[in-house]
Amino acid sequence: MADTLLFGIQTNGIKHRQADPMPDIDTRFRMVKEAGVFDYGLRGPACCRRGKTHGAACRRHENPLA
């Protein structure tokens, strides 16, 4: 059986350019979804379960947290 390779991104580093200001959480998750490259964001699944800001954004843009 082959293993599946998943790609993740740390959500606090999502910007277009280094000089850009940090986008709000919802914008970061939207950018990840639109990139079409990443399978999950690195923040922690507890955020999704508790309905915090990161959890709401991950559900809205269908980006799982890890």
C-alpha positions, -999 to 999 in steps of 0.1 A, spaced: 0 0 0 14 34 -9 15 62 16 -1 96 8 20 127 10 1 157 23 13 193 21 7 218 50 15 254 57 20 272 89 -9 298 91 12 326 107 34 328 76 8 332 49 15 364 29 21 373 -7 54 391 0 76 394 30 71 432 31 33 429 31 14 433 64 0 401 79 -35 395 65 -64 387 88 -71 350 96 -100 347 71 -79 361 43 -50 337 51 -72 307 49 -88 319 17 -53 324 1 -44 288 11 -76 274 -5 -71 295 -37 -35 283 -40 -48 248 -45 -15 233 -32 -20 227 5 -39 199 22 -40 215 57 -29 245 78 -7 240 108 -24 254 138 -40 225 158 -72 206 155 -85 218 188 -91 253 173 -116 237 148 -134 218 175 -137 248 198 -150 272 171 -123 298 176 -113 322 149 -89 298 132 -115 271 134 -142 292 118 -119 302 90 -108 266 84 -144 254 82 -155 283 59 -127 277 34 -126 239 39 -89 239 50 -83 213 77 -61 222 106 -33 199 118 
